[in-house]
Amino acid sequence: MSLSLFPIQKTYGAADGFPVAPPASTLNASDYFTKSQADPKNFPNVSAFSKAYPQALIVTGSRETKSWQIGGMWSKSKIDLNSAFTYDTYHYFGSHPGVDADGMAFVLQNDPLTIGAYGSPGGGLGAYPWSTDGKNNMIKQYIRNALAVEMDNWWNGSGVADDRFDVNYPNTFGVGHLGVVRPGETPLTTKKSEDVGHLQYIQLNKPLSDGKFRHFVVKWTPSVTYQNGVRILGGDLQYYLDDDPTQGSTFHINNVLDYFKSDKVYYGYTGASGANPTFQAVALIKTPQNAKPVTVKFTDSAGQQIADPITIPGDPGNSWDASSRRPEWIQYQNNWYQYASKYTADTPDGKDSGQFSATTSYTVTYQYQLRQPPEDFVLQKAVRNDTAGETEFKTETNGQNGDGVTYQLQYTNLTGMGTGSIKDQLDPNTTYTDGSLQIADADTNNEFVTIDDTSFNTNGTLAFPYTIPNGQGFRVRFKAKIDRKDTAEKILNKASVGTLFSNQTTIHLPATTGKVIFRYVDRASDMAKPTEIAPEVTVSGDVGKHVSEINADPIRPKAIDGYTVVDQATSSDLTSATFDQASVVDPVISKDDLVVTYRYEKQMLKLTVDPTLDFGQFDNKSVDRTYYIGENQSTTKQPLPFGVTVEDYYGTQGWQLSVQQDGQFKSTPKPNSQDPNLQVAQTLTDATLHLMNPKLKRTDATSNPTWAQEDTMDYQAPDDFSLNPTATSPTVLAQVKKSGHYRNDGSTDKDPTGTLYDNSGYGTWRINFGDNDSGATSVGLHVPASTPRYQTRYHTTLTWNLSLLP
């Protein structure tokens, strides 16, 4: 027989059996939790939601109730350990330090019994095995796939078998401790209470049982690592009392699957009492992940869903980043889709990251692009010229001898090739930089780290870092130096994996040879498709040399028979080119091809003589008389003044105009005439044709280019001259002499570089005999009185000659 004396508990006027009222809260515990449905055979589950305080749950009852109790509550839905959370509660542990027992535990679990999960009473806190039921029955039941943060106001360190949970840890009798405990592995490996142990054990600085509700906070901060490409979710579980982080600790979990077999868990509380029944309760202040969620969707370019949406929960005000849950590749219906760097988000700023809202949910939709065939995207290669200061990788770049470049390879397992090696043989014009080989993969958090390059340096091969899961991959970088050994103008490179090849990268090097092309075209032709008047000439040679050092022929420009060079251009598009005065050029060969186009005009001299010189009809009196061309104009319609026109198109030589009378005026025989004198040809003996008042004038002096030359005009005949019908040579009337420097027809002369060629342009000259006033009397035919005249028509021929000057 034993007698135990307990001090009388004070009453504070709280309701529903609560010694003191819990802190006020807007939450209703039954909205978020279900009280423990554990149904042990040998000891009671006394869990009960408070009717007076809906934010609270009674975990174990007071000493007026039975001994060896358990109790607790479990969340109605699981929380996602991929997201952070803060859980805020208050706990009541009693008011008698050293008497109250045994405490409570915050538990995360994935027990197959879900809300019916439980452990032993007493020191087992309703979560662990190896405590008795008070009737000497050892309880092996425990919460599986779980982790507990215990708040224990009793030090279990006696010699009794079921009271040795804390025997290997400091004695905290009368004060209590916090700790992290794994209830047990599956299958259970412990055999007694002291085997359960603690993963962490924190001594408190004041008793848990102080008659007050104690503030308790749990925070979870996830972290992700990779091992052999496999995503591992871990994190830090922080817990503390009374807003004092020193009254608690942080427990790091390497892999949540090791504890919970899942990344989503139920959360809640268990509690127990042993021989000393103790009133214990928990009150809710804030539930974890109570913000409105973010939904992440994945679609193709047409908006069709290609993967299940992901829901990201969180606490209001916490940050979220949907891109951390976005894969680069998604396989859907045997096709591969790659993220297209496009998304939509209904967030306030339209971005795919932000802070959780207590009232508004958000949706982010990532767009993916179908990649067919996937083999073309397995291995991608790019290059960057570091010496040139480039920061982005491209498939093509420019380089100089001695430049340092970085190559990057990206492998993605899209064909089921999880193991293998990459082979990359460098071009002979590049040299690998020892020690520069780096890799970035999931295990390195996609950060580049330097790796052993023995195999790569020896034979250009690099083994996969681990078995690459489908849709995942890795990147490789290495440096090289351009070491030009020949005249190659491109460094081409491809890598391979198995039978598949990457795309080609190209480094363009400065050319060592180049060419200049000279073209000769007709300026009158369509510049979109110009007419070539001579074969083009291509001069090829070493960069830096002048064309004249390679080809000294007079090709810059050519002298082309019948044509005059006018202007030149170096633009490839002649339709919009600016043409300059033709000159002798001597370009320097460069890496870029140069086309020099010379344009020419076809040379032409044209003489136009007024078609008639008709004096009309006169009587046949034999008198000494001069017949003037204008006397019968009313009937002959003879244009006055009479003259000739000379047109000179781009000729480079001077010209002269002359005229010759081809015999005396004669009549045409009329065999059928009644007049015997007319039946034979009659000569107008001693008749003389006079051409008077000649005027030579250029009629288009303002229509030539700025570098056209003015020509010297010279009239050589007298103001009044007559033609001798028996003359053996023509009479020179006018000369025009060219004064510019021209590329003469057929010339093989070599003008010095820089010589400018004048543009002769085109000119029109008119020689009139008389003017509007004197034209009628400026052409006359003098016939002496001794010359017989008949009633017939007399005529002769004037031969006008336009010839080039030597």
C-alpha positions, 0 to 999 in steps of 0.5 A: 500500500502506498500513499501519494500526496499531491498539491492542490491545483489552483483554479483560474476560472477557465472552462472545459477543464482547462486550468488556464485559458489558451491564447486567443486565436481565429482558428478552429482546430477541428477545421484543420485536424482530426483528433487521433483515432488510435484505439489501443486495447490496454490504455485510453486515447483521451483526445478531445477538441475543446468546446470552450476553446475551439482553437485547442485540443485536449491531449491528455486528461488531468489526474482525475482521469485514468493513468497511462493515457495517450492522445493527439491530433492529425492534419486533415491534409498533408503538407508538402516538404518541398515548400517551407512552412512555419507552424505556430502553437501554444502548449500546456504541460501542467503546473507541477514540475517533477510531478507532471508527465510525460509530455507531447511531441510534434510529429511528421508521419506517413504511417499506414494507419494515418490518423490512427497511428500511435505509440506507447504511453508514458515515456513513449509520448504516444509515438515511440515503442517500449513503454508499458501500459501500466499493467506490465504489458510492453507496448511495441506499437510505434508511429512508422515513417515518422520524426518527432520533436518531443517536449518532455517534462519527465526525465526517463532515466530510472532502472525500470525497463520502460523508463530508460528513454533518456538514460544516456542523456543529461538528467533534466528532472523537474525541468524537462527537455526538447529533442528529436526522436525517430520512433523507429525504423521499419522493420523495428530494430530497437528492443527496449526503451533506451534503444530508441534514443535521441537524434537531438537532446536539448536541456531547458533552462526553466520547467516546462510545467509552469502552469502556463501555455508555452509558445512553440514554433516549428519551421521547415526550410527545404533544400535540394541536392542531387546524387547521381542525378537523382533529386534528393529533398532534404532540409532543416527543421527548426524548433524552439520554445518561448520565442527563444531559439536557444531553447531549441535547435535545428535538425538537418534532414539529408533526405526526407525519403529516409524518414517519411518514404514521401515528400508529403506528410501528415503533421500533428501532435501526440502526448502521453502520461504514465502513472501521473495523469496530467492535463496537457493541451495544444492551441493553434495560432498558425497552421503551416502552408496556409497561403493560397497555392501556386499552380504550375502548368506545362503546355505545348505551343498550342496550349495542350497540357503535356504534364500534370500540374504542380501545386506549390503551397506556402506561408503568406509572405514567403517567396516562391519560384516556379522555375525551380519546379520547371524541368527543361525537358518533358516526355509526353506520348513518346515525344520530347518537349523542351522549355521554349523560354516562354511562360504566362503568369497571372501574378501582379507583375506577370513574373513566375516568382513572387510571394505567397498571398493569403487571399489570392492564388496564382497560376504559372503556365510554361510553354514547351516546344516539340523537338523532332527528331530528338536525336538532333538535340541530344548533343549541342555544342557552342563556342565563345571567344574569351580573348575577344571578351565574349560572354555568350556561347554561339555556334559561330564566332571570329578568332585570331591566332593566339586567341583563347576560346571556350567550348561548351557541350550539353548532353541530354538523354533523349534516346535512352542512352544513360551511360556512355562517353562524349568524344571531342577531337579538336581541330589541328589549329586549336590546342587544348588547355590543360586542366581546363575541363569542367562539368556541371550536372545535377550533383554539382547544382549545375555549377561548373567544377573542374574534373580530371582531364587525363582521358580527355587530354589523351584521346578526347573522351569524357565518360558520363558522370553517372547514369543519366536519367531520361530527360536529364543531362550535363554540360561540359566546358573546356578551354583551347588556344587557337594555334594556326598551322596552315592557311585555313580560314575556318576551324570546324568542330563536332563532338559525338556520343555513340553514333550521334553527332553534335551540331558544328561550331565554326571559328572564322579566322582572318583570311590569308588570301583574298581577291579583287574582281574588276567588272566592265559594264554598259552604263546604259543597261539595267544595273540590276542585271548590267550588261558586261562589255568585257570579261571580268578580271579576278586578281587573287593573292595574299592579304596585304598586297596591292593588285598591281603587285600581282597583276600589272596589266592595264585592267584598272580600268581596261581600254575597250574598243568603242567604249569610254569609261565613265565612272566606277563603284565598289558597292555590290548592289549597283542599283543603290551604289554611289558612282565616282569619277573613273580612275586608276585604282590599286586596291589592297587585297583583304580577307573580304572580296572586293568588286570594282565595277567600271561603267562605260558608255558606247562611243558614237558620232552622228551626222544629220544633214537637213534632207533637202536643199531645194531652190524651187522653179525659175524662168530660163532667161540666160542672165547672170544671176544668183538664185537664193534658196529662200526665194520659193520657200512658199512652194518648196517648204524648204526649212531655213536656215539650212544646216547640219547637226553633229552628235558626239556621244562619249568619244575621246577623239576630236572630229572634223566636218567637211563637205564636197560637191560631187559634180556640176548641177545636171538634169535628168534625161527625158527620152520622151520629151518633145524638146530634143534638148531635154532628151539628153542630160544638160549641165548647168555650166559654170554654176557655183554653189555658195554657202554663206554666214555659217554659225557653229554652236553647241546646243547642250553645254549644261547636260554633262557630268561635273567632270566632263571636259569642255571641248575646243571648237574651231570653224575653218571655212570663210564666212562666204565660200563656194564649192568647186564641183570638180574638187578632189578633196572636201572643204573642211568646215569645222573641227572639235578638239578634245581637251581631257585625259581619257582611256583611249580605245585599245590602249595598253598604256599604264597610267599611274594609280590615282589617275582620274579619267575625264568624262567626255560626256555627250555634245550636240553641235549645229552648223547653220548657214544664216539665221532666221533673218538671213537664212533665205539668202545664205545659200545661193546658186550663181549661174553666169549669163553665158550658161544656157538654161532649159525648162528642166530640173537640175540637181547635184549631190553634196557629200558631208563627211564627219571624221575623227581627228588623229 
